[in-house]
Amino acid sequence: MSIRLTRRSALFASAGLGGTAALLPSVGWAQAANDSATLADQVDAYVKRVMAGFPDQPAVSVALVKDGQAVLTRGYGVRSVGGAAVDEHTLFAIASNTKAVTCAALAILIDEGRVKWDAPVRTYLPGFSLSKPELNDMVTVRDLVSHRIGFGLGAGDLLFWPNSDRTRAEIMAAVPHVPIEDTFRTTYHYCNLMFVVAGEVVAAASGMAWEDFVQTRILDRLGMTETLPLMTGADPAKSALPHGRVGPPLRYQGAMQTIGQSIQEVWNWSSAGAAGGFVTTPVDWAKWIAVQLARGELPDGSRLYSEARANEMWRPNILISNSAGPTAELPGRAIASTYATGWQVQDYRGERMITHGGGAPGYVSGTVLIPGRNAGFSYFTNAEESFLTRALRSGITDIVMGKAGFDWVADGVRLKAVGDAKSIEAAAEIDAKQAAGAPPSLPLAAYAGTWRDPWYGDIVIESRTTGRGRNRKTGLWLAFSRTPALDGPVEAYDGETMRTRFTDRREEDLLITFTLAAGAPVSATMKALSPDADFSYDYQDLRLTRV
């Protein structure tokens, strides 16, 4: 089993993950932290060192705000391998950093008396229902944006990840069928699906689509003219293109390469925009950071939302994790990490940190607010290197706080090497198990048919002929009806378990296990093949029956 951090798992983990690291000499950060120009120089130099430590990272962009002013907005690297340089105006997909904007939209509506945090969702969406009917009247708006309803990690994400053709109405129609695995308000499980519902609350209460509300009521007021609430409008000529590793042997292994010619090719969450639709630049996101640190106050003295709402959005709603606190090897480990309202709130080296990350195919990003220093920053990347973004998050935080002594770059490089070795070992184990596996008890054609899940819909397994001439062959193929990229041949793996090899190697293969009755397959379950698979490939939540 790999210990590798995947794209997004690293974003929500304690900043103190890691082991022994080289010590750095003090460079005067404690003295320099109050000097904005020196602070900007220190961060600039550090980002360059991070890039040098991870030399195949295409691009990084950073925005740093101190005392209400953007003191650094800069791009480093290139839009694509061998391509033009990025700058402070280059667009990046920032995925789940969007969630705080959705919560700000709700806060505005609460200030106006049109929404209440603790009112039942059915107050605004009368048809809202869940797979546990006893929760239908209990779930509040605050619950939607706190990851505490009881859904499993990433539950329902296959409705829109990878790119799907579903509308928001179709996603909402599927919500009542998505399984809830845990108890209400007791345990944290990250859930994009409920932020889609939160976006529909914004729409119902305001009378306009979520993207129109955040455009007119937030982006326009902040002068964020370069930001798009939905990635479909992103100009590829102004965008950092997505990069990743698609194997062999597994996803996140192999050479770094461009995995799309536009943001929207790999990341079209128009139907789930409230959970992760934003595309922005360092220049624009610095404006967002500034209004967050100002508790909703704008430069002209007016307010985007009230200070009371600002305080509510930073108030913890559910515990994510807890520990004994920092150690020499884990200097950033939190005593308590919590989720508030669109933000993660934790202690870091004795101070309060407000943060959130975002992960999309080919992009990882994060925002960090340090209220006690009246400072905040963001980092955007156009690849899936989570140890690099960990080094950015923790290292820049240390600079802002005036802490020294831990080398996050060296530690990240070390951990990446360990994780890569584990992943290669896991891939070999997968291949060995398939080679030694028992044959299925029935001819492959017997497993063909339409297989239906209550919330996802149909998955078709069929005989398909590919190739020409001597390369012509017929075999079994599996296709997700609403997700074009999840389409590829099926192979015997071990008994009644088979595996896919999706033709689009950017996607995660799966294992499908059939249950037989009266000599015929009647139901099936799935799970991701790779231990490194992103949690949004929630194949494990599917319960398939043959149509």
C-alpha positions, 0 to 999 in steps of 0.5 A: 500500500502506497503512502503517497499523498495524492493531489488533494489529500495533501491539501487537507493533511496536517502541515507537519507530515514528514520526518527528519529534515535538514536544518537551515541557518536562520536568515533573519525571518523573525526580524524581517516578517514585519517589513513587507518588502523584505518579506516579499523578497524572502518569499520570492527567494523561497519559491525559487528554491522550491522550484529548484527542488522540484525541477520538472514542475512547470509553473507556480504562481504566488500572491502575498498580502500583508496589512491589506496590500498585495506585496508580491504577485508573481508567476514562475516557470512556464504555461506548458513544458517548452512553452511561454512563461507565466506571469501574475495575470496567468489563469489557474484552476483553483478548484476547492478554493472556490468553496470559501466564495460560495460561503461568502455568497451565503453570508451576503444573503444572511446579512440581507435576511434571505438565508439563515445558517441554521435553517433547514435546507428544505426552507429554500429547496423544498424537494431536498432529500437524502438516502436517510429520510430521517435527515431530510428536515434536519440538515441545515445550510451550515451542515451543507458547508461543514462536511458533517452530514455523514457522506463518505469521502468524495461521495457522489463525485462521479456525478461530475468527476471526471468531466460529465455531461450532467446538469445541476438539475440531474445532480440534484435528482441523484442526491437522494440516492447517494449512500450516507455511511456515517452518523450525522454531525459526528465525523468529518468527511470531505464532500463536494456534493453538498457544496453543489446543493449550497450553490442551489440554495444561493440560487433559490434565495437570490433568484439568480444562478450561483455563477451570476450571483458571485460574479455580480455580488463578489467579483465585480465589487472586488474588481476581480476582472480576471477571475471566472466563476466557471472554467469554461470561459478560460482562454487557453492562451492566457492559462497555465495548461494542466500537467501530470504523470500518467504512467507507467506504471500508475497514474502520478508516476512517469514523466511530467507531461501536458495532459490537456490543451485547456483548463476545461478539457480536463476540468469542466465542473460547470454543474458543480461550480459552487464546489470548485469552479473558479479560475483566477490569477495571483493579482485577482486572488490577492484582492480576495485574500485582502477582504478575508483578512479585513473581515469583509471590509472593502478598501472604500470602507463599505462591506462585502459582508458583516464582521459577524458573518466573517467571524462565523465563517472562521468558527469551527463546526467539526473536528478533522483531526487532533494530535499531541501537537508539534515535534522536532520532526513534525514542527507544523503538526496541529493540536486540533484541525477543524473545518469551519464554513468553507475554511479549515481552521487549525493551530500552526506553530502556536498561531491560528491558521485559516486555510483551504486547498484545491485540486483538479486534474493538472492543478493543485493550489491553496490559500493560507490566512494568518490573522495574527500577522494580518497576512495571507498568501496563495499558491497556484500550480499547474501540475499534481505535485502535492509535496511541492505544494506542501513545501510552499504552504508550510515554508511560506507560512514559516517565513510569514510567522518568522519561524526558521529551522525546518527544510520543507523542500528537502523533506518533501523531496525525500517523502516523494522518493519514498512514496514513489517507491511504494507506488511502484511496489504497489503497481508490481503487486497489482500486476503479479496478482493479475498474472496469478489470478484464477480465471472467471467462472463464466465466459467473459460475454456472460458479464456483458449487459447494462449495469445500473446504480441508483445514483450514478445511472448506467454502466454498460459492458459490451463486446467491442471490436477494435483495430484493423487487419492483424490488429483487429480483436474483439473483447469486453469493454466497460463504459460509464454512460455519463462520463465519456473518459471512463471507457475501456477494455475489461480484463480478467483479474482474479475470479469474479473480479475484473479490471479496466484499462481505460483508453484515456490514461489520465483516468483511474482504472478500477476493479469490478467484482461480480456476484453470481446467482443461479449461474449468472452475474446479478450484481457488482461492486467496484473500487479503484485499482490504484492505492494512489487514486484520487478520492473523487473516483468514488467507485466504491460507492456504486452498487450495480445491478443488472438491468 
